[in-house]
Amino acid sequence: MMANGYRSKYLVAFFLLLIFSLHSLAQTDKATEDLHRIMKKYDAIGLSVAVVKNGKLTHLQSLGFKELEEQNPLETHHLFRIASISKSFSVASIMQLVEAGKISLEDDVSDLIGFAVRNPKYPKKIITLKMLLSHTSSINDKGGYFTLDVIDPAKNTNWAESYNDYEPGQGYQYCNLNYNITGTIIEKFSGERFDQYIKHHVLEPMQLYGGYNVDSLDASLFATLYSYDPESRKYAASSMAYSSKSKEINNYQMGRSAPIFSPTGGMKISVPDLAKYMMMHMNFGKHPGGRIISRRSSKLMQSTIAEKEGYGMALTNTDQLIEGVKLVGHTGSAYGLFSAMFFNPKNKFGFVVITNGCNASNTGGYNDLIKETINSLFHNFIAKS
């Protein structure tokens, strides 16, 4: 009787495991079918995705090509320049310096950067570090953003064009210059070159492979990025996406040259490592090896500052990607790439989606391919579970 009882329990457990496995395979097959359909619809070159469920990385998949010419397959360990998702790495670093008491979010950027940062229409209004990080500084990208000279009155007679008409703190405009200034502040108050600081204080503690310095990474891992021309209906490889900065580094000025690494968009990393980084934010600053930032700092990053836009500090709150589902994260687009990192901190699920080239418009602020892919992953791996 005892043997029969154990045998019955074993058989029940076996069949439950078999049913679960078949269910998981069906989910994966349906998701793969969806991804192929989406790629065909938008003529995507490559697509790489990750799904986090119950706080664990549960699904990784790459489809299509790493580069179009050789048609080598895209694989999950390949690196992408992730564009504006990079901004959150800069804010995580800033929050570390805030926690160390070296700077404050309410500090005057003029004092932090070493020259006057003032909207000429509101010269008495202080522009704070928090305003930079939330895109409420009134600074714009009209004059460019790859050098701080554009906003430095001593270097550029047209510096005033880099400011909008509204009062700092009273309006929102997404601005890359905000974050290249931020990268320089990190450098000034850490004493480390920007790319090295991110490497030593964010990437290495989490055992992630990536970085802002192209020359420090294995170039054979880079997924080529392709811009689509709707007139010719052809793709062109974006050679500037992974261009070497060795000459600029040879003439580097600490506290001035950080924009060459593009703190606003220059991180190169794989989808699984980006998913692990996302999980750190999902867990409010904590990762398996410890903490990158405090719970308080993480919550500040995720808290809405620009109300209408849902923007915090390099993280956006949105319910526009999946109907009825609140997510926190960021998108990126540059050189033909489109990327997204979004998560739900309460229910511990999230998604990373990157394409290295597609023919897709932006609808409601989100790339069509990205939005459809996230919806497919949600309905196949999260909602049905």
Phi and psi in degrees as a GROMACS rama.xvg file:
@    title "Ramachandran Plot"
@    xaxis  label "Phi"
@    yaxis  label "Psi"
@TYPE xy
-61.9104  -43.7916  MET-2
-63.1263  -43.0228  ALA-3
-62.4563  -37.3809  ASN-4
-64.0126  -45.4838  GLY-5
-64.2001  -40.3435  TYR-6
-62.2218  -39.7991  ARG-7
-65.5246  -43.6026  SER-8
-63.3472  -39.56  LYS-9
-63.1028  -44.6387  TYR-10
-64.9634  -39.1396  LEU-11
-62.2165  -45.8288  VAL-12
-63.0033  -40.7325  ALA-13
-62.3401  -46.1423  PHE-14
-68.9889  -34.2667  PHE-15
-64.3658  -42.3155  LEU-16
-64.5257  -40.3019  LEU-17
-63.8875  -43.9749  LEU-18
-62.8511  -43.1312  ILE-19
-62.2468  -42.5709  PHE-20
-64.5528  -43.3029  SER-21
-64.5968  -37.7887  LEU-22
-63.5779  -42.9224  HIS-23
-64.782  -40.9855  SER-24
-63.9655  -39.4938  LEU-25
-64.3051  -40.5531  ALA-26
-60.4627  -47.1347  GLN-27
-64.2608  -42.8887  THR-28
-62.0683  -42.2719  ASP-29
-66.7489  -41.2949  LYS-30
-63.6403  -42.7964  ALA-31
-62.4395  -42.7086  THR-32
-59.5094  -44.7144  GLU-33
-61.4992  -45.2123  ASP-34
-64.387  -40.3848  LEU-35
-62.1317  -41.1453  HIS-36
-63.9605  -44.4364  ARG-37
-64.6335  -42.297  ILE-38
-62.1697  -40.9888  MET-39
-66.2831  -41.5349  LYS-40
-59.4812  -39.7423  LYS-41
-107.179  12.2049  TYR-42
52.2505  44.8216  ASP-43
-75.2636  143.534  ALA-44
-79.9719  -50.5726  ILE-45
-145.033  154.736  GLY-46
-145.774  128.097  LEU-47
-127.467  134.525  SER-48
-137.114  155.994  VAL-49
-140.57  144.519  ALA-50
-124.735  130.884  VAL-51
-110.329  130.563  VAL-52
-135.848  133.253  LYS-53
52.2157  37.2564  ASN-54
75.9724  10.7537  GLY-55
-126.658  145.823  LYS-56
-74.8199  109.419  LEU-57
-111.014  -17.123  THR-58
-148.864  129.098  HIS-59
-129.757  138.706  LEU-60
-158.51  137.987  GLN-61
-130.397  135.672  SER-62
-131.011  156.521  LEU-63
85.1345  -151.354  GLY-64
-117.876  144.157  PHE-65
-71.3605  -40.0352  LYS-66
-143.649  145.389  GLU-67
-73.1689  -37.1268  LEU-68
-65.3476  -50.9345  GLU-69
-87.3152  -15.5971  GLU-70
55.2423  39.0953  GLN-71
-73.393  137.965  ASN-72
-65.848  143.788  PRO-73
-76.3883  132.39  LEU-74
-123.187  160.754  GLU-75
-66.182  -21.6963  THR-76
-86.6808  -3.30937  HIS-77
-70.6803  151.166  HIS-78
-99.3129  143.827  LEU-79
-123.578  147.019  PHE-80
-77.7521  112.495  ARG-81
-87.6436  2.54569  ILE-82
61.284  -135.147  ALA-83
-71.0708  -9.532  SER-84
-60.0413  -24.0897  ILE-85
-55.5638  -28.8809  SER-86
-57.204  -33.3889  LYS-87
-68.3782  -27.7015  SER-88
-65.7634  -38.4006  PHE-89
-65.6243  -41.5962  SER-90
-69.162  -39.7659  VAL-91
-56.707  -39.5416  ALA-92
-67.9266  -42.7396  SER-93
-58.6653  -43.1781  ILE-94
-65.9062  -31.1035  MET-95
-62.9928  -41.9528  GLN-96
-69.7401  -34.1795  LEU-97
-64.4712  -45.6446  VAL-98
-62.8139  -30.5089  GLU-99
-80.5287  -3.57431  ALA-100
78.2618  14.5951  GLY-101
-83.134  -28.8834  LYS-102
-145.292  171.129  ILE-103
-131.501  149.437  SER-104
-64.0596  -20.5252  LEU-105
-94.5897  3.83155  GLU-106
-64.3531  147.715  ASP-107
-71.522  122.891  ASP-108
-58.744  -33.6394  VAL-109
-55.5551  -44.541  SER-110
-68.292  -34.9302  ASP-111
-74.8348  -36.287  LEU-112
-94.6085  -24.1308  ILE-113
98.1413  7.0102  GLY-114
-150.352  165.249  PHE-115
-67.1542  122.402  ALA-116
-117.096  93.2565  VAL-117
-141.028  132.081  ARG-118
-69.276  120.499  ASN-119
-60.9412  -21.4645  PRO-120
-82.2606  -16.7454  LYS-121
-137.237  63.842  TYR-122
-64.1346  -21.7406  PRO-123
-90.6923  -8.18357  LYS-124
-85.7203  119.188  LYS-125
-70.3022  135.585  ILE-126
-97.76  115.711  ILE-127
-92.1526  164.478  THR-128
-59.9213  -39.6491  LEU-129
-60.5402  -36.5636  LYS-130
-65.3112  -39.1084  MET-131
-59.0124  -48.2132  LEU-132
-70.5378  -23.1768  LEU-133
-103.485  6.0088  SER-134
59.5366  32.4091  HIS-135
-112.814  19.5335  THR-136
-78.0621  -16.5445  SER-137
77.5375  4.96071  SER-138
-82.426  146.227  ILE-139
-129.52  176.338  ASN-140
-101.404  17.3849  ASP-141
-55.241  -40.8163  LYS-142
-92.843  4.02928  GLY-143
103.462  176.161  GLY-144
-148.321  9.34238  TYR-145
-90.3898  3.45504  PHE-146
-148.085  145.413  THR-147
-74.4585  -13.0905  LEU-148
-57.8564  -28.6346  ASP-149
-61.2788  -28.2016  VAL-150
-112.419  -0.556124  ILE-151
-88.8607  113.904  ASP-152
-57.0389  -27.4959  PRO-153
-77.4326  -15.0336  ALA-154
-112.116  -20.2589  LYS-155
-142.772  118.172  ASN-156
-68.8872  -19.0629  THR-157
-100.034  24.5388  ASN-158
-57.4081  -30.6759  TRP-159
-64.9949  -21.6105  ALA-160
-67.7245  -15.5146  GLU-161
-82.9144  8.93203  SER-162
-122.155  142.438  TYR-163
-83.7933  174.979  ASN-164
-79.1661  -20.2569  ASP-165
-85.4691  161.591  TYR-166
-70.71  137.304  GLU-167
-53.2369  133.627  PRO-168
89.4002  -7.08014  GLY-169
-113.057  7.79432  GLN-170
-156.874  171.48  GLY-171
-131.569  132.354  TYR-172
-149.052  123.851  GLN-173
-60.2626  130.46  TYR-174
-148.451  118.891  CYS-175
-70.944  -30.5522  ASN-176
-59.7751  -34.9535  LEU-177
-49.8677  -42.2976  ASN-178
-86.8359  -24.4916  TYR-179
-73.6335  -29.2191  ASN-180
-66.0726  -44.1403  ILE-181
-57.6324  -43.7773  THR-182
-59.074  -37.1635  GLY-183
-68.5925  -37.3305  THR-184
-63.3625  -40.9463  ILE-185
-56.4692  -44.2991  ILE-186
-64.3455  -46.1268  GLU-187
-61.8827  -39.2232  LYS-188
-100.259  -2.94244  PHE-189
-103.889  -26.6067  SER-190
81.0978  4.00576  GLY-191
-113.902  146.67  GLU-192
-59.3048  143.474  ARG-193
-50.2646  -52.2046  PHE-194
-63.4561  -34.3359  ASP-195
-70.9774  -36.5904  GLN-196
-61.7066  -48.2075  TYR-197
-59.486  -42.6595  ILE-198
-61.3555  -47.8412  LYS-199
-79.1445  -26.2479  HIS-200
-113.828  -9.65772  HIS-201
-124.892  -54.9488  VAL-202
-71.6667  -54.1658  LEU-203
-63.1055  -41.9341  GLU-204
-59.2725  -27.9344  PRO-205
-97.6665  2.40454  MET-206
57.1159  47.3416  GLN-207
-106.52  141.684  LEU-208
-100.435  122.531  TYR-209
166.736  -167.274  GLY-210
155.416  176.089  GLY-211
-94.7353  -17.5488  TYR-212
-95.8553  106.972  ASN-213
-54.4039  -39.7396  VAL-214
-71.14  -10.8804  ASP-215
-94.8011  -0.232307  SER-216
-116.288  159.974  LEU-217
-75.6228  106.594  ASP-218
-63.2897  -22.4008  ALA-219
-68.8819  -14.1576  SER-220
-90.4294  -9.99472  LEU-221
-70.9477  126.844  PHE-222
-79.0822  123.368  ALA-223
-64.0552  137.125  THR-224
-100.637  142.168  LEU-225
-129.094  128.591  TYR-226
-91.7371  139.428  SER-227
-101.44  130.692  TYR-228
-101.842  109.215  ASP-229
-65.4263  -23.7203  PRO-230
-74.1331  -49.3355  GLU-231
-86.411  -13.989  SER-232
56.9674  40.0689  ARG-233
-128.903  158.164  LYS-234
-101.894  147.314  TYR-235
-130.116  131.486  ALA-236
-64.7443  137.3  ALA-237
-94.021  95.6173  SER-238
-67.3493  -24.2561  SER-239
-78.8579  -12.308  MET-240
-60.9018  -34.8837  ALA-241
-126.016  36.693  TYR-242
-70.0784  140.331  SER-243
-65.7766  144.158  SER-244
-114.705  22.1812  LYS-245
-61.3582  -39.4674  SER-246
-65.865  -43.7474  LYS-247
-64.4841  -36.7967  GLU-248
-66.2006  -34.6076  ILE-249
-62.499  -27.2846  ASN-250
-112.148  29.4763  ASN-251
-69.5273  137.717  TYR-252
-114.101  112.511  GLN-253
-59.2887  135.265  MET-254
80.6531  10.9017  GLY-255
-145.585  -33.5251  ARG-256
-95.4267  1.66985  SER-257
-51.8511  -33.3893  ALA-258
-57.7489  -18.3859  PRO-259
-64.8789  -23.9825  ILE-260
-88.5843  -6.71192  PHE-261
55.1544  69.085  SER-262
-54.5874  -22.0069  PRO-263
-79.6657  -18.3692  THR-264
-166.441  12.3643  GLY-265
-98.8447  8.17855  GLY-266
-66.9819  135.087  MET-267
-115.164  125.53  LYS-268
-161.813  159.494  ILE-269
-86.4659  163.829  SER-270
-63.0919  -46.4127  VAL-271
-63.1042  -36.7764  PRO-272
-71.8275  -33.8947  ASP-273
-66.5998  -35.2775  LEU-274
-65.0243  -39.1273  ALA-275
-65.2176  -40.0701  LYS-276
-63.3642  -42.9919  TYR-277
-58.2913  -39.9924  MET-278
-63.4085  -30.6051  MET-279
-61.8084  -43.7263  MET-280
-68.0527  -38.6201  HIS-281
-58.8141  -33.5869  MET-282
-98.0702  22.757  ASN-283
53.7651  52.4997  PHE-284
95.6711  -7.63821  GLY-285
-100.341  142.125  LYS-286
-133.887  170.712  HIS-287
-55.4203  -26.7897  PRO-288
-95.3374  -0.489779  GLY-289
146.267  -138.579  GLY-290
-126.391  142.483  ARG-291
-94.2874  -45.6589  ILE-292
-138.093  165.108  ILE-293
-72.4244  162.548  SER-294
-59.2687  -40.9193  ARG-295
-62.0848  -45.3334  ARG-296
-62.5398  -41.8742  SER-297
-63.217  -42.3854  SER-298
-66.0303  -34.1965  LYS-299
-63.5964  -41.0358  LEU-300
-60.1064  -37.5263  MET-301
-88.0672  -11.5105  GLN-302
-78.8307  136.158  SER-303
-67.4135  130.334  THR-304
-110.989  -51.3205  ILE-305
-86.5631  98.3971  ALA-306
-58.0074  -50.7571  GLU-307
-61.3147  -39.4273  LYS-308
-88.613  -13.4968  GLU-309
74.3882  15.8211  GLY-310
-87.9229  134.302  TYR-311
-101.998  -112.412  GLY-312
-126.581  92.6837  MET-313
69.3922  11.4376  ALA-314
-137.303  136.3  LEU-315
-110.193  140.991  THR-316
-97.3792  127.088  ASN-317
-147.109  150.197  THR-318
-123.997  21.9812  ASP-319
-95.4795  -8.20427  GLN-320
-87.2173  -47.5851  LEU-321
-123.155  123.351  ILE-322
-56.4375  125.252  GLU-323
78.0757  6.54621  GLY-324
-120.402  125.351  VAL-325
-87.6153  131.032  LYS-326
-131.325  156.823  LEU-327
-124.371  136.555  VAL-328
167.286  -152.745  GLY-329
-158.086  153.68  HIS-330
-108.325  171.782  THR-331
-149.767  147.269  GLY-332
-152.569  127.178  SER-333
-169.936  141.151  ALA-334
57.1712  23.564  TYR-335
99.1055  -17.1303  GLY-336
-75.3866  146.067  LEU-337
-129.042  133.979  PHE-338
-137.996  158.338  SER-339
-153.518  142.071  ALA-340
-137.526  106.873  MET-341
-136.127  143.252  PHE-342
-147.202  161.15  PHE-343
-115.17  105.726  ASN-344
-67.773  -25.3394  PRO-345
-72.7115  -47.297  LYS-346
-99.1735  2.98204  ASN-347
58.8498  45.0665  LYS-348
-128.699  159.547  PHE-349
-170.72  173.434  GLY-350
-143.034  143.455  PHE-351
-121.93  129.538  VAL-352
-135.964  128.982  VAL-353
-140.16  133.875  ILE-354
-120.451  140.098  THR-355
-92.0179  10.904  ASN-356
162.736  132.17  GLY-357
-159.724  164.984  CYS-358
-103.345  87.249  ASN-359
-146.376  139.831  ALA-360
-87.1037  173.808  SER-361
-101.767  129.218  ASN-362
-123.492  121.929  THR-363
61.1512  27.2958  GLY-364
88.869  -6.09652  GLY-365
-122.24  134.795  TYR-366
-59.245  137.213  ASN-367
-57.9151  -46.2644  ASP-368
-62.7976  -43.1643  LEU-369
-60.9258  -46.7344  ILE-370
-63.3115  -45.3199  LYS-371
-65.8234  -37.2683  GLU-372
-66.6721  -44.8725  THR-373
-62.3182  -40.5867  ILE-374
-62.4741  -41.9743  ASN-375
-62.3957  -45.9509  SER-376
-64.0605  -39.8728  LEU-377
-63.011  -49.2521  PHE-378
-71.9559  -29.078  HIS-379
-84.2174  -34.6404  ASN-380
-113.012  -20.5318  PHE-381
-110.562  -57.4566  ILE-382
-64.7729  -33.8707  ALA-383
-83.3374  -8.43073  LYS-384
